[in-house]
Amino acid sequence: MSQFVFTSESVAEGHPDKVCDFIADSILDAHLEHDPLARVACEVLVKSGHVVLAGEISSNAEINIEQVVRGAIRTIGYTDPGEPFNADGVSITTLLTRQVAEIDAGVSRATDDGSQQGAGDQGIMFGYATRETPELMPLPILLAHRLSRCLATARHSGEVSWLRPDAKTQVSVHYDGDIPTKVTDVLVSTQHAPSVDQSTIATFIRDVLVPRALGSWTSNEIRFLINPSGSFVEGGPSADAGVTGRKIIVDTYGGFARHGGGAFSGKDPSKVDRSGAYFCRYVARQVVQQELARRAEIQVSYAIGRAQPVSVLVDTFGTGDPAKAAAYVKDTFDFRPQAVIDRLRLRRAIYRATTNYGHFGKPGLTWEE
């Protein structure tokens, strides 16, 4: 298609699924802060006044899990005691055990090289980069995240008193070939206080928030949909269930690139679902920055317990020399799990900063350097 419109969505930190992701990454960071070698695979379910934790954690750290969970919920902004889901009032059920010995053995010592760490699971991971923005990200997901982040900033700062934590955004961009030309549509659904009317919400989003978030991409031609279902007072986990790992397209490239299927949040870097995807993004960025292609996608596949990847694939979508790009990747980058962890410095408590508004295209992350 020489001309087309592509749409991506983002969700705010108060969306029920993102609440779960943030709790899971908060638990991960709490362990890594005291035990960088901790093995963490934490899943979270929220609904009404309940938080359920499940998974496997092997760690030498002594963590007050309840304190971490309530602190994460408080950071997001669910503090109203009149709502079923609030930081001080939720009931927390913990179903966490240690990592099984068979998995631990394969991760600690790879079956194909005993001096190396093995992959924590089998799977495929993708990374993507494109010249269309300075962040090397697709424009639709970049702008959708900016809208969500601006909503959160306006709420946390007290700029407007009626915003509430739950929200979703969506941005549609017109492309001519692989060049974005204009934003065609913006959709924002945001939770709000019952006292505010929809016209006030629409005016603030259209006249203040969108120009702030979209910058030079703002135009009078944009079509707006703002709270299209009408009132959005009841939201967050008080109204809807949330589970970790359900926003994997929001977390990555907004559908513009392929996804291996593995979620990120709550997983320590021995889980290649996370570290492998981060490294593929890092490598794709280097391919584009080295001007070997305007667009690049990297796929890596792993087998559980083995250090060497099963395969590595480089795709430049006809925007560069694929053989030259593949040779560069092969000669430059080591995809073994321990090498990935060391190169990106992934044994640190950095993961709460990744949870919201995308795991890619943000400053301060080693795979974005």
N, C-alpha and C positions, 0 to 999 in steps of 0.2 A: 504494500500500500504506500503510494507516494505521499498521500495526505490522510491523516487520521486524527482522532481525538482519543487520548489515553487518560484514564482516571485512576487515582490512588486515594486511599483513605488513611487516616490516623485516628488514634483514640487517646483521650486524656488519661492522666495518671489515676483518676477516680473511676475509670471504667472497671467493672467487676473483674474482668480477666487480667487487667493491668495491676489491680490491687493484689491479685494472687502472685503475679510475676514479681512485684516489688517486695512482698513479704518473703518470697523464696530467695531472692537475691540479697535481701537483708540478712537472712539466716546464713547464707553462703559467706557473705563478707564478715559476719561476726566470727565464724570459724576460721577463715583464712587470716584474719587479723592476728590470731593467737597461734594458729597452726597452719602454715603455708602449704603443708602436704596433706591437709584434710581432704577426704573424699566425701563429696556432698552431692546427693541427688534428691532434691526436696520438691515435692509436689504439694500444691495448696488448692483447697476448695473453699469458697466463701458463699454464704447465703444467709440472709436475714441477720440474726445475731450470732452466727456460728462461723468459726474458722476451723478447718480440718487440715492437719499436716500429715503427710505420708511420704514414705521413701526410705532411703538408706543413707546414714551418715556415719563415717568412721573418722574420728577426730580425737586429738588429745586435749582440745580446748574444752573448758567448762563454760557453757553458755546458758544464760537464763532465757530460754526460748520464748516464754510468755512475755518477758520484757521486750525482747526484740520485735515480736509480732505487734504488740500494742504500740510500740514506738513507730513502727513503719506505718501503721494505720493513722496515727496522729500526724505524722509528717505529710501524708496525703491530704488530710484535712477533714477526716470523718470523726468529728469530736462532739457532735450534737447529741446529748443524752436523750433527746426526744425521738431519735431515730433508732430502729432495731440494730443497725450496724454502726457502732461507735467504739472508739479505741478503748475506753474504760469498761464498756459493758459487754463486749463479745465473749462468748464461750469458746475456749480453745481445746480442741481434741488432738492429741499427738499420737500418731501411729508411725513412729520412726524406729528403724532397726539399723544394725551395722551392715556394711557391704558384705556380701557373701564371699567366702574364702576363694572360691574358684575364679571369680572376677578379679579379686584383689591380686591373685597370683599372676594372672595374665597381664594385668596392667603394670604391676611392679617389675616384672621381668618378661620381656617379649619372647615368644616362642621361636621367632626367627633370628633373634640376636639377644642373648642373655644380658648384654651390657646396656640394653636400651629399655625404655618404657614402652609397653604395648598400648595399642589403641583401646580405649575403654568400652568400645562397642563397634560393631560393623555399621556401615552407613555411607551415604554420599552427601557431600557438601558442595555448595556453590558460592562463588564470590563474583562481584560484578563492579565495573567502573565505566564511566562515560565522560567524555569531554564536555557535555552539554551544560554543566554547571561548574563553578570553581571548586565545589566540594566533591566533584567527580561522581555525583549522584543523579539519578533521574529527577527531572524537575517536578513532576506531580507529587511524588512522595515527600520531597524536600519541602515543598510549600504546604502540603497538608500537615506535616509535623510542625512547621513554624506557626500555623494557625492554632494547633492544639497547645503548643508551648505558650503562645501569647495569651490564650485563654487562662491558662494556669497562672501565669505571671500577674495578670490583671486581678485574679482572685486572691492569690497569696499577698499581693501588695496592698490590697484593700482599695484599689482604684475604683472598683465597683463592688457594692456590698451584696448584690443579688446573685452573683455567680456561685454555683455549687460544683463539686469535684467531677461529676460524670459528664463526659462530652465526647462527641465524634465529629470529625471533619472530613471533607472530601474535596479534592481539586481535580478539575478536568483541564487538560492542556492540548491545544491543537499543534500538530507536528506537520512540517513539510519535509519529507524524507526523515532524517534523524535529527532535524533541527526544530526545537520548540519555538513557536511563533507567537502564541498568545494564550492566556487563560480564558477559557470559555465559560466555565461554571464553577461556583463555589457553594458548597453545602456545609452548614454548621448546625448541629443539634447539641444544645447545651442545657444541662440541668440548671434550674434557677429557683429562687425563692418564690413562694406563692404570691407575694405582694406585688411583683413586677409584672407589667403588661408586655405582650409580645411586641408591640411597636417600639418600646424602649429597648428591648433586646436586639431587635433587627437594626435599629438606628446605630446602636453602639458597634455592633459587629460590622455592618456595612461601611460606616463612615470613619470608624476609629481603628478597629481591630484588623480588618482586611488590608488597608493601606500600610499599617505597621508591619504586618506579617509578609505581605507579598511585595512590598517595595515597588520597584520599577515594573513589575508584572501587573500592577493594578491598572484597570482601565474602566471606562464608562460602558464598555461592551459586555462586561461580565454579567451573567445571569446568576441571581442569588436564590438559594433556598435556605431559609433560616427557621429552625424548629418546624419543619413542614407538617408534622403531625399535630401541631398545636402546643398545648401546655406540656412541660417536661419538669414537673415538680418532684415526682417520685423517681428516684434513680439510684445508681450504685448498687452495692450488694444488698441493701435493704429491700430492693425491688426485684433484683435479678441475680441469678447464680453466676459465679465466675470460677474459672479453672486456669491453672498455669498452662502456658504453651499454646493457647488458642489464637494468638495474634502473630503468627510467624511471618505472614506477608507484610503486616504493619512493621514488624521488627526489622525487615530486610529492605527490599527494593520496590515495594508497593505493587508487585506483580510484573514489573518490567523485566525481571530476570528469573531464571528458574530457581527452585528451592528443593533441597534434598528431603525435606519433611521433618527434620529434627528441630525441636525447640531449644532455646538457649537458657532461659532463666532457671535458677536453682541448681545449676550444674557446674561443678568445679572443672578446671581446664583439662583434666584427664579424659573428660567426655568430649570426643572429637566432634560431636554435634555442634558444640560451641567453639572450641579452639580451632577446629578445622575450617569452619565457616569464616571465623575472623581472619585466619591466615589466607584463605582464598581471596577475601576482600583486599587484604594487604598486597598480595601478589598481583591481582587485577589492577590495582592502583599503580603499581610500579610499571606494568606493561604500558598503561596509558601515559604515564608521566615520562617514560623513556621514548615516547612518540613511536612506539611499535604498532599502535592502533588507536583509533578514536574511541572504540568501544571494545571491552574485553570481558570475557566470562571464563572463570576457572572452575573446573570440577575436580574434586579429589574423592577417592573411595578408599575405605579401610576395612580390614577384617579384625575382629576382636582378638586382642592378645598379640597382634603382630605390629612391628614398628614400621616397616616399609609399607607405603600405600599400595593398594592393588593397582590403581591407575591414576594418572593425572591428565586432564584434557584442557587444552587452550582453544578458545573460540574467539575470533576477532570480527565475526559477522561481515566479512568482506571489507573491513575498514583498515586493514593492514596485512602484512605478510604473515600468515599463520605459521609457516615453517620457522621463520626467523623468531617469532614470538615464542613458539614452543621451545626452540633451542635455548633462548634466553632464560625461560623459566626452569628448564631442566638443569642448566649450568649454574644457576644463581641461588635456587631456593631448596631448602631441605624440609620436606614435608613430614618427617618422622615426629611423633607427638612431643617428645622431649625437646627436640630442636625448635618446634613451634612455640612451646611454652617458654623456653629460654629467650628466643628472639623477641617475642612480644611481651615478655615479663608478666606472665599471666598468673603467677602465684601470689598476687597481691589482692588486697580487699578493694577492688575497683568496680565491682559489678552493679552496685546500686546506681552508679552513674550511667550505666548502659540501658537500664530497664525501660525507660520512657523516651518517646520521641525518636525511636530508631537506634539500632546498635551501630549504625554506620553514618558517615557524613557529619560527625560531631567532633569538635576539637578536644584535645586532651586524652585521646585514646591511642595506644601505641600502634594499632593497625591502621590508624588514619594519619600517621606521621610520614 
